[in-house]
């Protein structure tokens, strides 16, 4: 036992005793692996879904209603809206709360390894597989598995996921033994999966299996009444975390926050407030310069809403019936950022406050053909075409 043995048997012993002991050893090993995985990858963000708006109250009501069931849930929303928080709430308010919640970031796992990540592999299944490894579905047995950014999974793996959702069974890579699991499946995506299905990028049958209960998280711009409430909450948390003196937001600063577009949603708001708390230093009040929001300062924020509408929709005042849709405005804003940055996607994404992957997805959603990137901002021809597209937006027909 001191040298690492799990247990021992005293002669004479029966085959039943061996079976019981092996089962205990297997369960103990499984618990160790789950604990090791959770200590590395999960549990760092257990915050509640915050917000006083009717939209967020509706989300919380739906979460409470669905959490106690075993239904598969598809959580959709832009980056930074709190999809993982919803998934955690669904798990911890369910009968499976005492079992593990295992998260897989589908976008972060290389395509050639994602099948092994999901289902595990046997020793010698491929080069480098020196030991048997349990996959995430096995680790989540009895609990919940969260498939984060499910839209990034290849069509080949989608077919195998469909079988797991239908039969709750699979084989490890390189193995032949069928493994059955009792697991609840939650999935998140920042894309419109219906459009992916139409473009044949996502299996329709898998979409229907995942979309048993859809939950849509609204972007922050659609529930602006929560902005100051969330900012105050994040201010308290950041001040406590960093030991700073700031404890309230000035009126000018509040105006800037209310008029900002928040393309990164709640995550962007939290990061902005944390930065402001740090930059405020010994000051007890956060002012507009502490926010570092480019293009909006102090009293100018009071008039920025009007100027923003006239900039993004100049024809609206002349033709009231031609007011652009939100998608058209977002498309123009993306094209403007690309023009400003010489079609450099990395710099454009930084300007927009989103990730490069989110920008790429939005370019695909809006059918914007990729232009040649210019890291030095010298692509005058492509910038001119982006300017023309901004002034006369065209949505190409599918096909």
C-alpha positions in Angstrom: 0.0 0.0 0.0 2.9 2.4 0.8 4.4 1.7 -2.6 1.2 2.8 -4.4 -1.1 -0.3 -4.4 -4.8 0.5 -4.4 -5.8 -2.5 -2.2 -4.9 -6.1 -1.5 -6.6 -9.5 -1.1 -5.8 -12.2 1.4 -5.8 -15.8 0.2 -8.0 -17.6 -0.3 -10.2 -15.2 -2.4 -13.0 -15.7 -4.9 -13.5 -14.3 -8.4 -16.4 -12.2 -7.0 -14.0 -10.4 -4.7 -11.6 -9.7 -7.6 -14.5 -8.2 -9.6 -15.6 -6.0 -6.8 -12.1 -4.7 -6.1 -11.4 -4.0 -9.8 -14.7 -2.1 -10.1 -13.7 0.0 -7.0 -10.3 0.7 -8.5 -11.8 1.7 -11.8 -14.3 4.1 -10.1 -11.5 5.6 -8.0 -9.3 6.2 -11.1 -12.2 7.8 -12.8 -12.8 10.2 -9.9 -9.1 11.1 -9.8 -9.2 12.0 -13.5 -12.3 14.0 -13.2 -10.9 15.9 -10.2 -7.6 16.6 -12.1 -9.5 17.9 -15.1 -11.8 20.1 -13.0 -8.9 21.6 -11.1 -7.2 22.6 -14.4 -10.1 23.7 -16.6 -13.2 24.6 -14.7 -14.9 26.3 -11.9 -13.3 29.7 -12.1 -16.4 31.6 -13.1 -19.4 30.9 -11.0 -21.0 34.3 -11.2 -24.7 34.7 -11.5 -26.5 36.0 -14.5 -26.8 39.7 -13.7 -29.2 42.2 -15.0 -32.5 43.9 -14.1 -34.0 44.2 -17.6 -37.0 42.3 -18.8 -34.8 40.5 -21.4 -32.4 39.1 -18.7 -35.3 38.2 -16.4 -36.8 36.2 -19.2 -33.5 34.4 -19.7 -33.3 33.6 -15.9 -36.9 32.3 -16.0 -36.2 30.0 -18.9 -33.0 28.7 -17.2 -34.9 27.9 -14.0 -37.6 26.1 -16.0 -35.3 24.1 -18.2 -32.5 23.3 -15.6 -34.5 20.6 -13.7 -35.1 18.6 -17.0 -32.7 16.4 -18.9 -33.2 18.2 -22.2 -30.4 19.1 -24.5 -30.0 22.9 -24.7 -28.5 25.1 -27.5 -27.4 28.5 -26.1 -26.9 31.1 -28.9 -25.6 34.6 -28.6 -22.8 36.9 -29.6 -19.4 36.7 -28.0 -19.3 38.1 -24.5 -23.0 37.8 -23.8 -22.6 35.1 -21.0 -23.3 31.8 -22.8 -21.1 29.8 -20.4 -22.7 31.4 -17.4 -26.1 30.2 -18.7 -24.6 26.7 -19.1 -23.2 26.7 -15.6 -26.6 27.8 -14.2 -28.3 25.0 -16.1 -26.0 22.5 -14.6 -25.8 23.8 -11.0 -29.6 24.2 -10.8 -30.2 20.7 -12.1 -30.4 17.3 -10.4 -26.9 16.7 -11.7 -25.3 19.5 -9.8 -23.2 17.2 -7.6 -21.8 15.5 -10.7 -19.0 17.0 -12.9 -19.6 19.7 -15.5 -17.0 19.1 -18.3 -16.4 21.8 -20.8 -14.9 21.3 -24.3 -13.8 24.4 -26.3 -14.4 23.0 -29.8 -12.7 26.0 -31.4 -9.5 25.5 -29.4 -8.9 21.8 -30.1 -7.1 20.9 -33.3 -9.3 19.1 -35.8 -7.1 16.0 -35.9 -7.4 15.7 -32.1 -11.0 16.6 -31.4 -12.3 13.1 -31.8 -9.8 11.8 -29.3 -10.7 14.7 -27.0 -14.4 13.8 -27.2 -14.3 10.0 -27.0 -10.8 9.2 -25.7 -8.4 6.7 -27.3 -6.8 3.3 -26.6 -3.1 2.7 -26.2 -1.4 2.7 -29.5 -4.4 4.1 -31.4 -2.1 6.6 -33.2 1.4 8.0 -33.0 1.9 9.4 -29.5 -0.9 7.5 -27.9 1.3 5.9 -25.2 -1.5 5.2 -22.8 -5.2 4.7 -22.7 -7.1 8.0 -22.2 -10.7 8.7 -21.3 -12.5 11.3 -23.4 -14.6 14.2 -22.1 -17.9 12.3 -22.6 -16.6 9.5 -20.2 -15.4 12.1 -17.7 -18.8 13.7 -17.8 -20.6 10.4 -17.0 -23.5 11.1 -14.6 -23.1 14.9 -15.1 -23.1 17.5 -17.9 -20.9 18.1 -20.9 -20.7 21.6 -22.4 -19.7 21.7 -26.1 -18.5 25.3 -26.4 -18.6 26.8 -29.9 -20.1 23.7 -31.4 -20.2 25.3 -34.9 -16.5 24.9 -35.2 -16.7 21.0 -35.3 -15.9 19.4 -38.6 -18.7 17.5 -40.5 -16.8 14.2 -39.9 -17.0 14.6 -36.1 -20.5 15.9 -36.3 -21.7 12.5 -37.5 -20.2 10.8 -34.5 -21.6 13.4 -32.1 -25.0 12.7 -33.6 -24.7 9.0 -32.6 -23.8 10.0 -29.0 -26.8 12.3 -28.8 -29.1 9.6 -30.1 -27.8 6.5 -28.5 -25.6 7.8 -25.6 -22.8 5.4 -26.7 -19.5 5.5 -28.5 -16.2 3.8 -29.0 -12.8 5.2 -28.1 -10.4 6.0 -31.0 -8.7 2.7 -31.9 -11.1 0.7 -29.7 -13.9 -1.7 -30.4 -15.7 -1.8 -27.1 -18.9 0.2 -27.0 -19.1 2.6 -24.0 -22.4 3.8 -22.7 -22.7 7.1 -20.9 -25.4 9.0 -18.9 -24.7 12.6 -19.7 -26.6 15.8 -20.4 -25.5 17.8 -23.4 -25.3 21.6 -23.5 -24.0 23.4 -26.6 -23.1 27.1 -27.2 -22.4 29.0 -30.4 -21.9 32.7 -31.4 -23.0 31.9 -34.9 -26.5 31.5 -36.5 -26.5 27.7 -36.9 -29.6 27.9 -39.2 -27.4 29.7 -41.7 -24.7 27.2 -41.3 -27.2 24.4 -42.0 -28.4 26.2 -45.2 -24.8 26.5 -46.4 -24.3 22.8 -45.7 -21.6 23.6 -43.1 -23.5 22.0 -40.2 -25.6 18.8 -40.3 -29.3 19.5 -40.2 -30.0 16.3 -38.2 -27.4 17.3 -35.5 -28.9 20.8 -35.4 -32.3 19.4 -34.6 -30.8 17.1 -31.9 -29.1 20.0 -30.2 -31.9 22.5 -30.6 -34.3 20.8 -28.3 -34.5 23.8 -26.1 -33.0 27.0 -27.6 -31.9 29.9 -25.4 -30.9 33.1 -27.1 -28.9 35.7 -25.1 -29.5 39.3 -26.3 -26.5 41.5 -27.0 -25.9 44.3 -24.5 -27.0 47.0 -26.9 -30.5 45.4 -26.8 -30.8 45.8 -23.0 -29.0 49.1 -22.3 -30.9 49.6 -19.1 -28.5 47.0 -17.6 -25.3 48.8 -18.5 -24.9 51.0 -15.4 -26.2 48.3 -13.1 -23.6 45.9 -14.5 -20.9 48.6 -14.4 -21.5 49.2 -10.7 -21.3 45.5 -9.9 -18.0 45.1 -11.9 -16.6 48.2 -10.2 -17.1 46.7 -6.8 -15.5 43.4 -7.9 -12.6 45.0 -9.6 -11.8 47.4 -6.7 -11.9 44.5 -4.3 -9.7 42.3 -6.5 -7.0 45.0 -7.1 -7.3 46.9 -3.8 -8.1 50.1 -5.5 -10.0 53.2 -4.1 -12.6 53.7 -6.9 -16.1 53.2 -5.7 -18.4 55.2 -7.9 -18.9 56.4 -11.6 -19.1 60.0 -12.5 -22.1 61.3 -14.6 -19.9 62.0 -17.6 -18.5 58.5 -17.4 -22.0 57.1 -17.1 -23.0 59.0 -20.3 -20.0 57.5 -22.1 -20.9 54.0 -21.0 -24.6 54.4 -22.0 -23.7 55.6 -25.5 -20.9 53.1 -26.3 -21.8 50.4 -28.9 -20.4 47.5 -26.8 -19.6 45.1 -29.7 -17.9 42.8 -27.1 -21.0 42.9 -24.9 -20.8 42.2 -21.2 -17.3 40.8 -21.3 -16.1 44.1 -22.9 -17.9 46.1 -20.3 -16.3 44.1 -17.5 -12.8 44.6 -19.0 -13.4 48.3 -19.5 -14.5 48.8 -15.9 -11.6 46.7 -14.5 -9.1 48.8 -16.6 -10.8 52.0 -15.4 -10.5 51.0 -11.8 -6.8 50.3 -12.2 -6.1 53.5 -14.1 -8.1 55.6 -11.6 -5.4 54.8 -9.0 -6.1 56.6 -5.7 -9.1 58.4 -7.2 -12.5 57.4 -5.7 -14.4 58.3 -8.9 -14.0 56.9 -12.4 -13.9 59.6 -15.1 -14.2 59.2 -18.9 -10.4 59.2 -19.6 -10.1 56.2 -17.3 -12.3 54.2 -19.7 -9.9 54.6 -22.7 -12.9 54.3 -25.1 -11.6 55.7 -28.4 -13.5 58.6 -30.0 -15.9 59.4 -27.0 -14.8 61.7 -24.2 -16.6 63.6 -21.5 -19.5 65.8 -22.5 -19.2 64.7 -26.2 -20.9 61.5 -25.1 -24.2 63.3 -24.6 -24.5 64.0 -28.3 -22.8 60.9 -29.7 -26.0 58.9 -30.1 -27.4 61.4 -32.6 -24.1 61.7 -34.4 -23.7 57.9 -34.6 -27.1 57.5 -36.1 -26.4 60.2 -38.7 -23.0 58.6 -39.5 -24.3 55.1 -39.9 -27.6 56.0 -41.5 -27.3 59.3 -43.3 -30.2 58.6 -45.6 -32.6 58.0 -42.6 -33.3 61.7 -42.1 -34.1 62.2 -45.8 -36.0 59.0 -46.2 -37.7 57.9 -42.9 -38.9 54.7 -44.4 -35.4 53.7 -45.5 -33.9 53.4 -42.0 -31.4 50.6 -42.1 -31.7 47.3 -40.2 -29.3 46.5 -37.3 -27.6 43.9 -39.5 -27.0 46.5 -42.2 -25.6 48.9 -39.7 -23.3 46.2 -38.3 -22.1 45.3 -41.8 -21.3 48.9 -42.6 -19.4 49.3 -39.3 -17.3 46.2 -40.1 -16.5 47.4 -43.6 -15.6 50.8 -42.1 -13.2 49.1 -39.7 -11.6 47.1 -42.5 -11.2 50.2 -44.6 -9.6 52.0 -41.6 -7.1 49.2 -41.0 -6.3 48.5 -44.6 -8.2 45.2 -44.6 -6.0 43.9 -41.8 -8.4 41.6 -39.9 -6.3 41.4 -36.7 -6.3 45.2 -36.4 -9.9 45.5 -37.5 -10.9 43.0 -34.8 -9.1 45.0 -32.1 -10.8 48.2 -33.3 -14.2 46.5 -33.1 -13.5 44.9 -29.7 -14.0 41.4 -30.9 -11.9 38.4 -31.6 -10.5 37.6 -35.1 -12.6 34.4 -35.2 -15.8 36.4 -34.4 -14.9 38.9 -37.2 -14.3 36.0 -39.6 -17.7 34.5 -38.7 -19.4 37.8 -39.2 -17.8 38.2 -42.6 -19.1 34.8 -43.6 -22.6 35.6 -42.2 -22.8 38.8 -44.2 -21.3 37.2 -47.3 -18.4 39.7 -47.4 -15.7 38.3 -49.7 -12.3 38.3 -48.0 -10.0 41.0 -49.4 -6.2 40.8 -49.5 -4.9 41.8 -46.1 -2.4 44.7 -45.9 -0.7 44.9 -42.5 0.8 48.3 -43.4 -2.5 49.8 -44.5 -1.4 50.5 -48.1 -4.2 48.6 -50.0 -5.8 51.6 -51.5 -7.8 49.7 -54.0 -9.4 47.3 -51.5 -10.0 50.2 -49.1 -11.9 52.0 -51.9 -14.1 49.0 -52.6 -14.8 48.7 -48.9 -15.8 52.4 -48.9 -18.1 51.8 -51.8 -19.7 48.8 -50.1 -20.2 50.9 -47.0 -22.1 53.7 -48.9 -24.1 51.3 -51.0 -24.4 48.0 -49.1 -25.3 45.0 -51.2 -26.2 41.6 -49.8 -25.3 39.0 -52.5 -27.8 36.2 -53.1 -26.9 32.8 -51.8 -25.7 30.2 -54.3 
